[in-house]
């Protein structure tokens, strides 16, 4: 379901605005309608397909019971016996839900239908959600299984590529774990943990640099000193990363255990995650070019 990019008459003549402010802490009616339409068109309709309803009865029951038990945390004997009634009940909840509850619901449903028994095109569904989120100026996009507050396509591509690459090599599993953890902490809609998101981003870089230096006991600075001869690390990049690492290590930084209220926010955490992802991609490309195997 592609978003319509044609400018309306009222926008062309200046009566209504061409765009609206990015929605980070709210969801307007147009965005909520669009998200519901993707749920209905790509997910609910496939489960309640009348031509194969008998075949899908067990699937519908599994879907509804999972929602009631794990998401709504209601008794499963309160699930309506007729699946369209279940959807009607979900719809009433959805259009009265808070903005963060809507995103929680979408994340959960996408995770639930990723089960192979549903036989749905998850990539198309995520892209369809992202089209609506982009069209309605939401501040969130699907990255892997998370709705994350990253709005620039190049940033999304960079982060997804770093996660995909580090998933592919066994020695980089630690790097991948820290990247995923940084993303999760940044993506928490109600209680984002910027402090520890930044820490996890740096740990992801530290992990891959140690893999290249082949010494798990090295610090990031020490490991960088060892690998720059192997992969011809540009001095400016080395210096920049050491300075970032220093920022996270000094008295006002992220790693100082006694700091209860570190001065970091969304912009800091987002910058660190995207920057570290880019550096990880750079290190992998450089390493492969000189024949370093992971």
Secondary structure, DSSP 8 states (H G I E B T S, - for coil): -----S--HHHHTTSS-S----BSS---HHHHHHHHHHIIIIIIHHHS-GGGHHHHHHHHHHHHHHIIIIIS---GGGS-SSHHHHHHHHHHHHTTS-HHHHHHHHHHHHHHHTSGGG---HHHHHHHHHHHHHHTTBS-EEETTEEES---HHHHHHHHHHHHHHHH-GGGHHHHHHHHHHHHHHH-SSS--HHHHHHHHHHHHHHHHHHHHT-TT--HHHHHHHHHHHHT--HHHHHHHHHHHHHTTSTTSTT-TT-SS-S--HHHHHHHHHHHHHHHHHHHHHHHHTT---
